[in-house]
Amino acid sequence: MRFNTFGIAASSILLATASAFALPKATEIFPDMGLGYNIGNTMEVPGNPTGWGNPFPDAAYVKAIKDAGFNTVRIPCAWDSHASNGTINAGWLDSVKTVVDLVINNGMYAILNSHWDNGWLEDHVFDGEGYDKSGLVNSSATTVAAKQESYWKQIATKFAAYDEHLIFASANEPGVNDPWNGGADNGQWAFDSKRMTVLKQFHEACLKAVRATGGNNATRIVVVQSPRTEIDKAPLLSEQYPTDPAGEGYTMAEVHFYPYQFSLMKDGDEDWGKMFYYWEDKTPGNDAAHTCSGSALGSKKSIDNLFSGLKTRFYDKGIPVVIGEMGAIKRLDLLSGDNLKKHLEARAAWYGYTVASAKKNGLVPCVWDTGDEGDGNFTIIRRQTHKYQGKVGDITDVETLNAMREAYGQAALPGNTIDSTVKENTTITEGDMALHITYKTVQSDSSEAGTMRIDINKSWSQYVAISFDMRVDGESAGGCTDLTRDGCSEYGWASVSLFNMSGNWDWKELSLGNVSDLTELKNYKIEFGDEDGQLAFTDLAQVNAIGINLYGTQFTGDMYLNNMLLWKADGTADTLQSFDTKKPKLEGIATGELIKANSTGDWGKSAIAIAPTRIAANSKMLVNVQPGMVSATFNAAKATRGTATLMNSMGQVIAQQSFEAKAGANEVQLSTNFRGPAILIVKQGSQKNVQKITLR
């Protein structure tokens, strides 16, 4: 047992107290922690745990985690966005306690961490005054460490009576958002031993705070992270391992494992490397270029080498390692048929091998779970029942779960989700198909969005317009879908917009009108440009995505969409999406299926009007974003009642205000504590202005 620099006398008293009530050491706990699971995209959402689409964890969901074979649950958590003047909101601490209690009462270990939370700590791992990725001067490391100590003292005090089944984790991925190629001071972003000294300071601030609260916290296990939680940065952590006032044996180390080409890459092959859809021998025919094998990161060989290195560096010295996050996305929109089946089989085999190697090397593997079940998801246990059929706790990836259960000697669960997933995503070849989208809001008084999105990542410089066939219909709880009618802002309403993202994912949107204006099946042809009625782009040379949003409150309805074409100046057109093969991405309150386009009951109420339809003018709006406030200046053609709405990226309302607009210039202000990407929508009568912003 070693003494530390806090003073021999004080340390002796603390250690004497700890010895009387000492919890088990990390090496004693490790064998019981088993397979780990993350409640991802939930408690760590800044300001609102449901803001990214997942419901608040309930008893049925947590019991399903236990029943699936997991024995450790990592709870990524935000704190700073729930604090005022340095004090964490008591109600938020109670909410976190609710989730912790559900986990522990099911006999599992809970790892409670401090997650990204707008980067107050994790984006500032440098010494003294420095620059973040946007070039702004930030607080010194001393200030950040003091904040870290204050928050952990409050958290530890709240949970002081809990036994060894509650584990604290100092941070998440410290430094992971650093720019890859230099920064304000070219080269300052290299994570070297100097910056590790700063990270060590942050970890020791956590340890000091937790130990100072006494009781079980004097020897509670605390997890400390390697720089960026990257395995190749683990030597920096081991060389400057934080000093623990409790002495040796009461900490664990943490890394994450997302071998990029296999786990995360999805926007296309790069000149430096290709996406890995397949793994080892799980490949259709011979596609070595897209197969993770040999010495590639994520292969059997690399997994064993990396994990055995962690064992030598940490576990063999009495420090078990938590793989706090690991996983590989499902490429549902990229592959179909046998290729998709082999991809899903490859993922399952990779998960099984990875957790088996982790167990062998003294690591606790915790799989990441997103909750969403669309393209690019990591989800294993269902929780978003408002978007997907089934009940909370259904296993959405039986084969992957069984591969991991086998590594821990657990019996296989029944079911086959790979075949059903392949069937759902397999190319449809019969006849002319169309897209049928169903929308159903789930909140009573807040605007929500349903999104149909097509990812592009190409140049559209040769095109001058887009066209598509569309019909929208539905009804609201208030019985109106026309925003110009009195009372519609207080009751249900719905409107439709065409949007694109181009350049550096810059958002542009054009209103297509209220649902009441779109009930007849028509062909819409919309020119590209900056004039009224045209769809603007930041950069046609790099179009990232295009899609259609339906915004609504208390709305249930349908959209029928077909034949999206891109037009050239010479009058010829290329097909963007015929919907004959597979569904595009559907997000938010939108779900859908492919149907036969000639099904008169489902597809069309009238013949398609071929003449191009001009879209209502979209007036300009100037937006000013200040900390805690957004103001918008706009012109109104006449005096009318209006609403200003701020929505987060999931289409959920975070601020809303009604106003009376006068003819001419107007200004409206909204206050919010939300931080991050958002959309501002200002409506006056039939006019709507939309702008994507970042709240600070």
URJOTA-V654667 format. One record per residue. SS is DSSP state (h for helix, s for strand, l for the rest). Layout:
BEGIN
<<SS> <SS>>
END
This chain:
BEGIN
<<l> <l> <l> <l> <l> <l> <l> <h> <h> <h> <h> <h> <h> <h> <h> <h> <h> <h> <h> <h> <l> <l> <l> <l> <l> <h> <h> <h> <h> <h> <h> <h> <h> <l> <l> <s> <s> <s> <l> <l> <l> <l> <l> <l> <l> <l> <l> <l> <l> <l> <l> <l> <l> <l> <l> <l> <l> <l> <h> <h> <h> <h> <h> <h> <h> <h> <h> <l> <l> <l> <l> <s> <s> <s> <s> <l> <l> <l> <l> <h> <h> <h> <s> <s> <l> <l> <s> <s> <l> <h> <h> <h> <h> <h> <h> <h> <h> <h> <h> <h> <h> <h> <h> <h> <h> <l> <l> <l> <s> <s> <s> <s> <s> <l> <l> <l> <h> <h> <h> <l> <l> <l> <l> <l> <l> <l> <l> <l> <l> <s> <s> <l> <l> <l> <l> <l> <s> <s> <l> <l> <h> <h> <h> <h> <h> <h> <h> <h> <h> <h> <h> <h> <h> <h> <h> <h> <h> <h> <l> <l> <l> <l> <l> <l> <l> <s> <s> <s> <s> <l> <l> <l> <l> <l> <l> <l> <l> <l> <l> <l> <l> <l> <l> <l> <l> <l> <l> <l> <l> <l> <l> <l> <h> <h> <h> <h> <h> <h> <h> <h> <h> <h> <h> <h> <h> <h> <h> <h> <h> <h> <h> <h> <l> <l> <h> <h> <h> <h> <l> <l> <l> <s> <s> <s> <s> <l> <h> <h> <h> <l> <h> <h> <h> <h> <h> <h> <h> <h> <h> <l> <l> <l> <l> <l> <l> <l> <l> <l> <l> <l> <s> <s> <s> <s> <s> <s> <s> <l> <l> <h> <h> <h> <h> <l> <l> <l> <l> <l> <l> <s> <l> <l> <s> <l> <l> <l> <l> <s> <s> <l> <l> <s> <l> <l> <l> <l> <l> <h> <h> <h> <s> <s> <l> <l> <l> <l> <l> <l> <l> <h> <h> <h> <h> <h> <h> <h> <h> <h> <h> <h> <h> <h> <h> <l> <h> <h> <h> <l> <l> <l> <s> <s> <s> <s> <s> <s> <l> <l> <l> <l> <l> <l> <l> <l> <l> <l> <h> <h> <h> <h> <h> <h> <h> <h> <h> <h> <h> <h> <h> <h> <h> <h> <h> <h> <h> <h> <h> <h> <h> <h> <l> <l> <s> <s> <s> <s> <s> <l> <l> <l> <l> <l> <l> <l> <l> <l> <l> <l> <l> <l> <s> <l> <l> <l> <l> <l> <l> <l> <l> <l> <l> <l> <l> <l> <s> <l> <l> <h> <h> <h> <h> <h> <h> <h> <h> <h> <h> <l> <l> <l> <l> <l> <l> <l> <l> <l> <h> <h> <h> <h> <h> <h> <h> <h> <h> <l> <l> <l> <l> <l> <l> <l> <s> <s> <s> <s> <s> <s> <s> <s> <l> <l> <l> <l> <l> <l> <l> <s> <s> <s> <s> <s> <s> <s> <s> <s> <s> <s> <l> <l> <l> <l> <s> <s> <s> <s> <s> <s> <s> <s> <s> <s> <s> <s> <s> <s> <l> <l> <l> <l> <l> <l> <l> <l> <l> <l> <l> <l> <l> <l> <l> <l> <s> <s> <s> <s> <s> <s> <s> <s> <s> <s> <l> <l> <l> <s> <s> <s> <s> <s> <s> <s> <s> <s> <h> <h> <h> <l> <l> <l> <l> <s> <s> <s> <s> <s> <s> <s> <l> <l> <l> <l> <l> <l> <s> <l> <l> <l> <l> <l> <l> <l> <s> <s> <s> <s> <s> <s> <s> <s> <s> <s> <s> <l> <s> <s> <s> <s> <s> <s> <s> <s> <s> <s> <s> <s> <s> <s> <l> <l> <l> <l> <s> <s> <s> <s> <s> <l> <l> <l> <l> <l> <l> <l> <s> <s> <s> <s> <l> <s> <s> <s> <s> <s> <s> <s> <l> <l> <l> <l> <l> <l> <l> <l> <l> <l> <l> <l> <s> <l> <l> <l> <l> <l> <l> <l> <l> <l> <l> <l> <s> <s> <s> <s> <s> <s> <l> <l> <s> <s> <s> <s> <s> <s> <s> <s> <l> <l> <l> <s> <s> <s> <s> <s> <s> <s> <s> <s> <l> <l> <l> <l> <s> <s> <s> <s> <s> <s> <s> <s> <s> <l> <l> <s> <s> <s> <s> <s> <s> <s> <s> <l> <l> <l> <l> <s> <s> <s> <s> <s> <s> <s> <s> <s> <l> <l> <s> <s> <s> <s> <s> <s> <s> <s> <s> <l>>
END
